[in-house]
Amino acid sequence: QVQLVESGGGLVQPGGSLRLSCTTSGNIFSIYKRGWYRQAPGNQRGLVATITNGGSTNYADSVKGRFTISRDNAKNTVYLQMNSLAPEDTAVYYCYARTIVGGTYDYWGQGTQVTVSS
C-alpha cells in the first residue's frame, strides 16, 4: 500500500505560479512512476506530468514549457511547479503513483484544487 498526500493548491491570478507537493508513505520502494493528473468540471481526469524512478518525464502538450515535475527522494516527495497559469488550468489536481511489484497498481491522492482567476 502507498499513501499520497497533496498540498499547495489554491487561488492564483492568470500568469501566476503555484507549486504542488505530494508526499508518499508506505511501500514506497515498490513505486515505479509518480506524477500528477487533473480533472476539471465536466471533463475526464487527464495526464499532467509523470516522472519515473529513472528520471524520465512525460508532459501533456498543454503544459509543456510551463510546468515542471521534479522529485526529492530523501523527502519521498514529488513536486509540480506551475508557471504562466491560465484559467484553463483550473482543476482538481491529483497525485499519482504506480507500483509494479507483484502486479501493477495505481494509487491516488485526495486531490487539491487549483483555481486560476482574476
Kinemage of the C-alpha trace (Angstrom):
@kinemage 1
@onewidth
@group {chain A} dominant
@subgroup {mainchain}
@vectorlist {calphas} color= white
{ca gln a 1} P 0.000 0.000 0.000
{ca val a 2} L 1.057 3.536 -0.783
{ca gln a 3} L -0.400 6.698 0.702
{ca leu a 4} L -0.250 10.054 -1.082
{ca val a 5} L -0.862 13.467 0.461
{ca glu a 6} L -1.004 16.579 -1.714
{ca ser a 7} L -0.569 20.206 -0.733
{ca gly a 8} L -0.049 23.576 -2.386
{ca gly a 9} L -3.252 24.235 -4.267
{ca gly a 10} L -5.138 27.500 -4.111
{ca leu a 11} L -6.310 30.574 -5.975
{ca val a 12} L -3.912 32.372 -8.292
{ca gln a 13} L -4.260 35.083 -10.909
{ca pro a 14} L -3.616 34.368 -14.593
{ca gly a 15} L 0.100 34.434 -15.291
{ca gly a 16} L 0.923 33.450 -11.740
{ca ser a 17} L 2.681 30.405 -10.306
{ca leu a 18} L 1.979 27.642 -7.829
{ca arg a 19} L 3.926 24.651 -6.621
{ca leu a 20} L 2.160 21.443 -5.682
{ca ser a 21} L 3.737 18.869 -3.414
{ca cys a 22} L 2.919 15.210 -2.929
{ca thr a 23} L 4.462 13.222 -0.112
{ca thr a 24} L 4.351 9.464 -0.288
{ca ser a 25} L 4.456 6.908 2.500
{ca gly a 26} L 4.003 3.183 2.877
{ca asn a 27} L 5.610 0.748 0.451
{ca ile a 28} L 7.497 3.464 -1.411
{ca phe a 29} L 10.202 1.112 -2.653
{ca ser a 30} L 7.696 -0.525 -4.972
{ca ile a 31} L 6.882 2.731 -6.756
{ca tyr a 32} L 7.942 2.844 -10.417
{ca lys a 33} L 6.336 6.067 -11.528
{ca arg a 34} L 4.642 9.020 -9.879
{ca gly a 35} L 3.105 12.221 -11.101
{ca trp a 36} L 0.071 14.426 -11.484
{ca tyr a 37} L -3.286 14.236 -13.192
{ca arg a 38} L -6.060 16.808 -13.196
{ca gln a 39} L -9.820 16.914 -13.627
{ca ala a 40} L -11.865 19.968 -14.464
{ca pro a 41} L -15.656 20.030 -14.018
{ca gly a 42} L -17.341 18.056 -16.769
{ca asn a 43} L -14.071 16.584 -18.006
{ca gln a 44} L -12.306 13.286 -17.541
{ca arg a 45} L -9.192 13.029 -15.438
{ca gly a 46} L -6.164 13.572 -17.655
{ca leu a 47} L -2.398 13.436 -17.533
{ca val a 48} L -0.423 16.487 -16.466
{ca ala a 49} L 3.069 15.093 -15.898
{ca thr a 50} L 4.824 11.955 -14.696
{ca ile a 51} L 8.335 11.026 -13.669
{ca thr a 52} L 9.817 7.540 -13.415
{ca asn a 53} L 12.380 6.206 -10.979
{ca gly a 54} L 14.937 6.627 -13.724
{ca gly a 55} L 14.080 10.288 -14.072
{ca ser a 56} L 12.219 10.098 -17.374
{ca thr a 57} L 9.484 12.675 -17.598
{ca asn a 58} L 6.318 12.946 -19.651
{ca tyr a 59} L 4.120 16.024 -20.009
{ca ala a 60} L 0.754 16.788 -21.504
{ca asp a 61} L 1.167 19.007 -24.558
{ca ser a 62} L -0.923 21.715 -22.913
{ca val a 63} L 1.574 22.199 -20.067
{ca lys a 64} L 4.905 21.718 -21.837
{ca gly a 65} L 7.206 24.674 -21.230
{ca arg a 66} L 5.074 25.932 -18.327
{ca phe a 67} L 5.012 23.100 -15.800
{ca thr a 68} L 7.949 21.168 -14.364
{ca ile a 69} L 7.800 17.923 -12.427
{ca ser a 70} L 10.596 17.053 -10.017
{ca arg a 71} L 11.243 14.845 -7.039
{ca asp a 72} L 13.174 14.762 -3.787
{ca asn a 73} L 13.874 11.130 -2.975
{ca ala a 74} L 15.140 11.947 0.512
{ca lys a 75} L 11.773 13.502 1.329
{ca asn a 76} L 9.698 10.980 -0.654
{ca thr a 77} L 8.102 13.957 -2.331
{ca val a 78} L 7.253 14.857 -5.900
{ca tyr a 79} L 6.626 18.445 -6.947
{ca leu a 80} L 4.787 20.172 -9.750
{ca gln a 81} L 5.980 23.694 -10.427
{ca met a 82} L 3.310 25.501 -12.428
{ca asn a 83} L 4.172 28.782 -14.138
{ca ser a 84} L 2.253 31.044 -16.514
{ca leu a 85} L -1.011 29.657 -15.209
{ca ala a 86} L -4.138 30.226 -17.266
{ca pro a 87} L -7.842 29.869 -16.463
{ca glu a 88} L -7.954 26.588 -18.385
{ca asp a 89} L -5.536 25.128 -15.834
{ca thr a 90} L -8.292 25.335 -13.230
{ca ala a 91} L -8.959 21.810 -11.965
{ca val a 92} L -8.562 19.409 -9.101
{ca tyr a 93} L -5.013 18.083 -9.260
{ca tyr a 94} L -4.394 14.509 -8.147
{ca cys a 95} L -1.103 12.985 -7.146
{ca tyr a 96} L -0.495 9.558 -8.636
{ca ala a 97} L 1.830 6.639 -8.051
{ca arg a 98} L 2.198 3.336 -9.844
{ca thr a 99} L 3.760 0.272 -8.286
{ca ile a 100} L 4.911 -2.736 -10.262
{ca val a 101} L 5.826 -5.267 -7.585
{ca gly a 102} L 3.518 -8.266 -7.582
{ca gly a 103} L 1.386 -6.673 -10.270
{ca thr a 104} L 0.581 -3.166 -11.441
{ca tyr a 105} L -1.331 -0.939 -9.046
{ca asp a 106} L -2.265 2.730 -9.258
{ca tyr a 107} L -2.694 4.920 -6.198
{ca trp a 108} L -4.257 8.375 -5.944
{ca gly a 109} L -4.176 11.256 -3.524
{ca gln a 110} L -7.294 13.051 -2.327
{ca gly a 111} L -6.819 15.933 -4.769
{ca thr a 112} L -6.068 19.612 -4.348
{ca gln a 113} L -7.989 22.426 -6.008
{ca val a 114} L -6.170 24.867 -8.263
{ca thr a 115} L -8.180 27.882 -9.402
{ca val a 116} L -6.798 30.410 -11.860
{ca ser a 117} L -8.935 33.515 -11.918
{ca ser a 118} L -8.665 37.274 -11.753
